[in-house]
């Protein structure tokens, strides 16, 4: 049996690396955790995870020297998947405790504190898939995905899928080679597994 497309889960000091790696392997990818920038640049798909603070994740990417790798991949049309704060840092800027921080700027807009009565938003939510979504293809709209966050983007460009907690926010974005989710697909049970399988299948069309 041949291996699926090669996927690197980028190790820059943040994220649920091993759980993401295992989930991608179950989805059919030849996935491995690595901080090797050459591997991150040449792989079929790059996954940028992230947990914690926006600014700390950006600092981790900058310290590793991975910012240029991510930007170059996207400029060349090579797939990148951002997860949770790994999605947030793709935007122009983010806010943490009232302090602004610069993001990668590959998605326009900002990440800010959700206007909700209870934070963090932690638990299972449905997602309204954007028209033409590849990530949510074949998934029932009643499926739920696991979120844990207090900050989110409320607008973006591309195929935008949304969820609501206090207000409507961006749950996922698909824009050319870039895909990103605010929720954790690797923690979202069968629905998350099918979503990752959709992303891996998309990679197969590119390799």
BALOBA-1460 file (C-alpha; in Angstrom, 3 decimals):
// residues 207
<rec num="1" residu="x" x="0.000" y="0.000" z="0.000"/>
<rec num="2" residu="x" x="1.449" y="3.351" z="-0.998"/>
<rec num="3" residu="x" x="1.780" y="6.131" z="1.496"/>
<rec num="4" residu="x" x="-0.446" y="9.162" z="1.352"/>
<rec num="5" residu="x" x="0.846" y="12.685" z="0.788"/>
<rec num="6" residu="x" x="3.671" y="13.860" z="3.008"/>
<rec num="7" residu="x" x="2.498" y="16.267" z="5.711"/>
<rec num="8" residu="x" x="4.663" y="18.123" z="8.223"/>
<rec num="9" residu="x" x="3.140" y="19.232" z="11.524"/>
<rec num="10" residu="x" x="5.344" y="22.219" z="12.281"/>
<rec num="11" residu="x" x="7.043" y="22.099" z="15.681"/>
<rec num="12" residu="x" x="7.732" y="25.665" z="16.753"/>
<rec num="13" residu="x" x="7.022" y="25.181" z="20.434"/>
<rec num="14" residu="x" x="3.230" y="25.403" z="20.383"/>
<rec num="15" residu="x" x="0.305" y="23.147" z="19.655"/>
<rec num="16" residu="x" x="-1.077" y="19.659" z="20.086"/>
<rec num="17" residu="x" x="1.602" y="18.195" z="17.889"/>
<rec num="18" residu="x" x="1.279" y="14.462" z="18.472"/>
<rec num="19" residu="x" x="-2.516" y="14.404" z="18.488"/>
<rec num="20" residu="x" x="-2.531" y="16.319" z="15.196"/>
<rec num="21" residu="x" x="0.080" y="13.955" z="13.767"/>
<rec num="22" residu="x" x="-1.939" y="10.855" z="14.720"/>
<rec num="23" residu="x" x="-5.194" y="12.336" z="13.408"/>
<rec num="24" residu="x" x="-3.577" y="13.144" z="10.058"/>
<rec num="25" residu="x" x="-2.112" y="9.652" z="9.821"/>
<rec num="26" residu="x" x="-5.565" y="8.191" z="10.416"/>
<rec num="27" residu="x" x="-6.846" y="10.505" z="7.682"/>
<rec num="28" residu="x" x="-4.416" y="8.916" z="5.217"/>
<rec num="29" residu="x" x="-1.431" y="11.265" z="5.300"/>
<rec num="30" residu="x" x="2.204" y="10.323" z="5.785"/>
<rec num="31" residu="x" x="2.414" y="12.822" z="8.645"/>
<rec num="32" residu="x" x="5.314" y="13.644" z="10.954"/>
<rec num="33" residu="x" x="6.130" y="16.344" z="13.505"/>
<rec num="34" residu="x" x="9.209" y="18.347" z="12.522"/>
<rec num="35" residu="x" x="10.957" y="21.664" z="13.071"/>
<rec num="36" residu="x" x="13.044" y="21.123" z="9.910"/>
<rec num="37" residu="x" x="12.365" y="24.139" z="7.685"/>
<rec num="38" residu="x" x="13.534" y="22.350" z="4.547"/>
<rec num="39" residu="x" x="11.002" y="19.577" z="5.188"/>
<rec num="40" residu="x" x="8.330" y="22.174" z="5.949"/>
<rec num="41" residu="x" x="9.031" y="23.855" z="2.652"/>
<rec num="42" residu="x" x="8.989" y="20.807" z="0.400"/>
<rec num="43" residu="x" x="6.203" y="18.675" z="1.931"/>
<rec num="44" residu="x" x="2.852" y="18.240" z="0.197"/>
<rec num="45" residu="x" x="1.012" y="19.851" z="3.103"/>
<rec num="46" residu="x" x="2.154" y="21.929" z="6.083"/>
<rec num="47" residu="x" x="0.116" y="22.062" z="9.287"/>
<rec num="48" residu="x" x="0.617" y="25.046" z="11.606"/>
<rec num="49" residu="x" x="-0.929" y="24.265" z="15.006"/>
<rec num="50" residu="x" x="-1.109" y="26.677" z="17.910"/>
<rec num="51" residu="x" x="-2.340" y="27.019" z="21.471"/>
<rec num="52" residu="x" x="-2.064" y="29.836" z="23.966"/>
<rec num="53" residu="x" x="-1.309" y="33.460" z="23.176"/>
<rec num="54" residu="x" x="-1.216" y="35.025" z="19.711"/>
<rec num="55" residu="x" x="2.024" y="36.951" z="20.352"/>
<rec num="56" residu="x" x="3.790" y="33.925" z="21.840"/>
<rec num="57" residu="x" x="2.928" y="31.799" z="18.806"/>
<rec num="58" residu="x" x="4.191" y="34.498" z="16.458"/>
<rec num="59" residu="x" x="7.414" y="34.721" z="18.479"/>
<rec num="60" residu="x" x="7.855" y="30.955" z="18.201"/>
<rec num="61" residu="x" x="7.490" y="31.061" z="14.416"/>
<rec num="62" residu="x" x="9.902" y="33.978" z="14.154"/>
<rec num="63" residu="x" x="12.479" y="32.326" z="16.410"/>
<rec num="64" residu="x" x="12.378" y="29.183" z="14.263"/>
<rec num="65" residu="x" x="12.565" y="31.213" z="11.059"/>
<rec num="66" residu="x" x="9.342" y="29.683" z="9.776"/>
<rec num="67" residu="x" x="7.485" y="32.863" z="8.799"/>
<rec num="68" residu="x" x="9.121" y="33.039" z="5.367"/>
<rec num="69" residu="x" x="8.496" y="29.321" z="4.795"/>
<rec num="70" residu="x" x="4.758" y="29.722" z="5.371"/>
<rec num="71" residu="x" x="4.516" y="32.828" z="3.198"/>
<rec num="72" residu="x" x="6.602" y="31.264" z="0.416"/>
<rec num="73" residu="x" x="4.480" y="28.094" z="0.393"/>
<rec num="74" residu="x" x="1.283" y="30.099" z="0.023"/>
<rec num="75" residu="x" x="2.802" y="32.339" z="-2.661"/>
<rec num="76" residu="x" x="3.763" y="29.190" z="-4.588"/>
<rec num="77" residu="x" x="0.284" y="27.656" z="-4.191"/>
<rec num="78" residu="x" x="1.453" y="24.953" z="-1.766"/>
<rec num="79" residu="x" x="-1.093" y="23.898" z="0.886"/>
<rec num="80" residu="x" x="-1.009" y="25.088" z="4.488"/>
<rec num="81" residu="x" x="-3.505" y="24.194" z="7.230"/>
<rec num="82" residu="x" x="-3.681" y="26.406" z="10.330"/>
<rec num="83" residu="x" x="-5.353" y="25.125" z="13.509"/>
<rec num="84" residu="x" x="-6.677" y="27.253" z="16.408"/>
<rec num="85" residu="x" x="-4.070" y="29.949" z="17.170"/>
<rec num="86" residu="x" x="-2.297" y="28.596" z="14.086"/>
<rec num="87" residu="x" x="-5.276" y="30.029" z="12.205"/>
<rec num="88" residu="x" x="-5.371" y="33.289" z="14.157"/>
<rec num="89" residu="x" x="-1.769" y="34.231" z="13.408"/>
<rec num="90" residu="x" x="-2.519" y="34.109" z="9.679"/>
<rec num="91" residu="x" x="-4.436" y="37.380" z="10.049"/>
<rec num="92" residu="x" x="-2.951" y="40.877" z="9.923"/>
<rec num="93" residu="x" x="-3.010" y="41.346" z="13.667"/>
<rec num="94" residu="x" x="-4.347" y="40.024" z="16.934"/>
<rec num="95" residu="x" x="-5.186" y="41.369" z="20.343"/>
<rec num="96" residu="x" x="-4.260" y="39.776" z="23.655"/>
<rec num="97" residu="x" x="-5.397" y="41.483" z="26.870"/>
<rec num="98" residu="x" x="-5.725" y="44.777" z="25.009"/>
<rec num="99" residu="x" x="-2.216" y="44.614" z="23.554"/>
<rec num="100" residu="x" x="-2.007" y="44.420" z="19.734"/>
<rec num="101" residu="x" x="0.352" y="41.970" z="18.038"/>
<rec num="102" residu="x" x="1.321" y="41.639" z="14.399"/>
<rec num="103" residu="x" x="0.348" y="38.472" z="12.550"/>
<rec num="104" residu="x" x="1.528" y="36.904" z="9.295"/>
<rec num="105" residu="x" x="-0.811" y="39.081" z="7.247"/>
<rec num="106" residu="x" x="-1.814" y="36.409" z="4.726"/>
<rec num="107" residu="x" x="-5.478" y="36.901" z="5.679"/>
<rec num="108" residu="x" x="-6.875" y="40.423" z="5.997"/>
<rec num="109" residu="x" x="-8.405" y="41.491" z="9.270"/>
<rec num="110" residu="x" x="-7.863" y="41.083" z="12.973"/>
<rec num="111" residu="x" x="-8.421" y="38.647" z="15.804"/>
<rec num="112" residu="x" x="-10.057" y="40.101" z="18.916"/>
<rec num="113" residu="x" x="-11.754" y="39.055" z="22.123"/>
<rec num="114" residu="x" x="-15.170" y="37.520" z="21.541"/>
<rec num="115" residu="x" x="-18.175" y="39.480" z="22.772"/>
<rec num="116" residu="x" x="-19.740" y="36.678" z="24.763"/>
<rec num="117" residu="x" x="-21.084" y="36.323" z="28.311"/>
<rec num="118" residu="x" x="-18.881" y="33.316" z="29.064"/>
<rec num="119" residu="x" x="-15.242" y="32.951" z="28.043"/>
<rec num="120" residu="x" x="-13.356" y="30.960" z="27.082"/>
<rec num="121" residu="x" x="-15.633" y="29.393" z="24.523"/>
<rec num="122" residu="x" x="-14.920" y="25.779" z="25.390"/>
<rec num="123" residu="x" x="-16.871" y="22.843" z="24.032"/>
<rec num="124" residu="x" x="-18.788" y="21.592" z="21.034"/>
<rec num="125" residu="x" x="-20.438" y="23.780" z="18.402"/>
<rec num="126" residu="x" x="-21.989" y="23.363" z="14.999"/>
<rec num="127" residu="x" x="-20.444" y="25.193" z="12.051"/>
<rec num="128" residu="x" x="-22.229" y="26.802" z="9.124"/>
<rec num="129" residu="x" x="-20.092" y="25.767" z="6.165"/>
<rec num="130" residu="x" x="-19.292" y="28.350" z="3.525"/>
<rec num="131" residu="x" x="-20.573" y="27.818" z="0.000"/>
<rec num="132" residu="x" x="-18.156" y="25.625" z="-1.927"/>
<rec num="133" residu="x" x="-16.251" y="24.444" z="1.138"/>
<rec num="134" residu="x" x="-13.880" y="21.530" z="0.528"/>
<rec num="135" residu="x" x="-13.174" y="20.975" z="4.221"/>
<rec num="136" residu="x" x="-16.847" y="20.422" z="5.085"/>
<rec num="137" residu="x" x="-17.783" y="18.527" z="1.902"/>
<rec num="138" residu="x" x="-20.074" y="15.617" z="2.734"/>
<rec num="139" residu="x" x="-20.366" y="16.566" z="6.408"/>
<rec num="140" residu="x" x="-23.778" y="16.913" z="8.000"/>
<rec num="141" residu="x" x="-24.509" y="20.506" z="9.124"/>
<rec num="142" residu="x" x="-25.554" y="19.163" z="12.545"/>
<rec num="143" residu="x" x="-22.038" y="17.834" z="13.238"/>
<rec num="144" residu="x" x="-20.224" y="19.468" z="16.136"/>
<rec num="145" residu="x" x="-16.575" y="20.466" z="16.468"/>
<rec num="146" residu="x" x="-14.443" y="21.140" z="19.525"/>
<rec num="147" residu="x" x="-13.532" y="24.756" z="20.287"/>
<rec num="148" residu="x" x="-11.424" y="26.262" z="23.059"/>
<rec num="149" residu="x" x="-10.697" y="29.982" z="22.634"/>
<rec num="150" residu="x" x="-11.520" y="33.480" z="23.840"/>
<rec num="151" residu="x" x="-10.384" y="35.336" z="20.703"/>
<rec num="152" residu="x" x="-11.511" y="35.012" z="17.099"/>
<rec num="153" residu="x" x="-11.763" y="36.771" z="13.762"/>
<rec num="154" residu="x" x="-15.221" y="37.992" z="12.821"/>
<rec num="155" residu="x" x="-14.578" y="38.532" z="9.117"/>
<rec num="156" residu="x" x="-12.286" y="37.160" z="6.419"/>
<rec num="157" residu="x" x="-11.998" y="36.550" z="2.683"/>
<rec num="158" residu="x" x="-12.339" y="33.329" z="0.729"/>
<rec num="159" residu="x" x="-14.697" y="30.477" z="1.604"/>
<rec num="160" residu="x" x="-15.627" y="31.424" z="5.168"/>
<rec num="161" residu="x" x="-17.413" y="29.041" z="7.543"/>
<rec num="162" residu="x" x="-18.850" y="30.438" z="10.757"/>
<rec num="163" residu="x" x="-19.953" y="29.487" z="14.251"/>
<rec num="164" residu="x" x="-21.579" y="31.465" z="17.042"/>
<rec num="165" residu="x" x="-20.766" y="32.029" z="20.702"/>
<rec num="166" residu="x" x="-22.132" y="35.337" z="21.884"/>
<rec num="167" residu="x" x="-21.549" y="36.576" z="18.338"/>
<rec num="168" residu="x" x="-20.841" y="35.052" z="14.952"/>
<rec num="169" residu="x" x="-17.154" y="34.419" z="14.301"/>
<rec num="170" residu="x" x="-14.942" y="32.778" z="11.687"/>
<rec num="171" residu="x" x="-14.746" y="29.036" z="12.349"/>
<rec num="172" residu="x" x="-12.812" y="28.162" z="9.187"/>
<rec num="173" residu="x" x="-11.323" y="29.805" z="6.109"/>
<rec num="174" residu="x" x="-10.385" y="28.325" z="2.736"/>
<rec num="175" residu="x" x="-8.534" y="30.618" z="0.362"/>
<rec num="176" residu="x" x="-6.512" y="29.062" z="-2.444"/>
<rec num="177" residu="x" x="-3.820" y="26.819" z="-0.915"/>
<rec num="178" residu="x" x="-4.660" y="28.057" z="2.586"/>
<rec num="179" residu="x" x="-7.087" y="26.254" z="4.885"/>
<rec num="180" residu="x" x="-7.578" y="27.046" z="8.554"/>
<rec num="181" residu="x" x="-9.881" y="26.147" z="11.428"/>
<rec num="182" residu="x" x="-10.521" y="27.920" z="14.720"/>
<rec num="183" residu="x" x="-11.631" y="24.607" z="16.230"/>
<rec num="184" residu="x" x="-9.463" y="21.540" z="16.780"/>
<rec num="185" residu="x" x="-10.276" y="18.908" z="14.127"/>
<rec num="186" residu="x" x="-7.898" y="16.470" z="15.842"/>
<rec num="187" residu="x" x="-10.124" y="16.652" z="18.951"/>
<rec num="188" residu="x" x="-13.450" y="16.698" z="17.093"/>
<rec num="189" residu="x" x="-14.166" y="12.984" z="16.825"/>
<rec num="190" residu="x" x="-15.483" y="11.479" z="13.619"/>
<rec num="191" residu="x" x="-16.476" y="14.844" z="12.155"/>
<rec num="192" residu="x" x="-12.965" y="16.222" z="12.641"/>
<rec num="193" residu="x" x="-11.491" y="13.056" z="11.154"/>
<rec num="194" residu="x" x="-13.637" y="13.416" z="8.036"/>
<rec num="195" residu="x" x="-12.673" y="17.071" z="7.713"/>
<rec num="196" residu="x" x="-8.966" y="16.186" z="7.871"/>
<rec num="197" residu="x" x="-9.589" y="13.409" z="5.352"/>
<rec num="198" residu="x" x="-11.123" y="15.985" z="3.012"/>
<rec num="199" residu="x" x="-7.993" y="18.127" z="3.345"/>
<rec num="200" residu="x" x="-5.681" y="15.164" z="2.752"/>
<rec num="201" residu="x" x="-7.726" y="14.101" z="-0.281"/>
<rec num="202" residu="x" x="-7.332" y="17.636" z="-1.647"/>
<rec num="203" residu="x" x="-3.560" y="17.260" z="-1.227"/>
<rec num="204" residu="x" x="-3.649" y="14.053" z="-3.262"/>
<rec num="205" residu="x" x="-5.004" y="16.057" z="-6.149"/>
<rec num="206" residu="x" x="-1.902" y="18.250" z="-5.975"/>
<rec num="207" residu="x" x="0.787" y="15.573" z="-5.688"/>
